Amino acid sequence: MDLCTVVFRDELDVLRLQARSIQLYVRDLNPRSIYVMVNDDSEIDVAIYGDLADRVRVIPRSIYGCEWAENGWLSQQVLKLYGAALSSDTWCMVLDAKTLFVRSVLLEDIMPDSRPRVGSLDIYPVFERSQDIAQDVFGVKLTRQLGPGGVPFVFHTPSVRAMIGHVELLTDRNFADWFQSEGMLTEFILYSAYLHYEYHGFDHLYDHVNRIHPVNLCHSEVDHFDQKFTIMQQPDTLTVSIHRAAWSRLTATERERYLAFLASRGLA
């Protein structure tokens, strides 16, 4: 299973931690390629990946020859899809640069047969506009999205490539241009809708059980740090992340606790 991560200048420091976490905890996936999608003109030192450096493929967004939105949230989502589409493996796990593995990823746990164990979940009201766009473009009714509801997210790469081509056929536009112009679309909901269009649901490719458990702290959850931090330390937790806007609002003690936790997992 390949890996894909998206990074920009403000996240280069945390990318080093992610690279370390990949070296420690993702060996069992045996990725042939690790795609680093660069969402600006930053330069990436592949040496941070240690003995996996020869598997790293740095992909600057400039190779796609399209206009990129000033809103990095939009371009980041397109680059996740483009990165998965580059993979020559059947499956590609995509990450944000701030996504840190805190325990070993075992292939027999997350994909004991041919289907990744990611489950599905209801679509949150905040993503209803994205739901509407995805339903309209593929002419389907989407009530749930593929799990785990964020990164790490496992894409079926042939389906991603087919989806990109089909969207361009339906819209008569470059995929990145169309996606970014929609404004409120998300990559995972669009992909979920495509699976309903192509396979009439998720079961053809994915297991209904979820074994990928991320814990993420976003800017609106700073007041819940204690609760989130407790969950981060649970045995089932696979990855952790703290958004930079949340990090800037944490107290010195909260930062120290988080860094000590990462150190206990060999990451700081």
Disulfide bonds with the S-S distance in Angstrom:
none
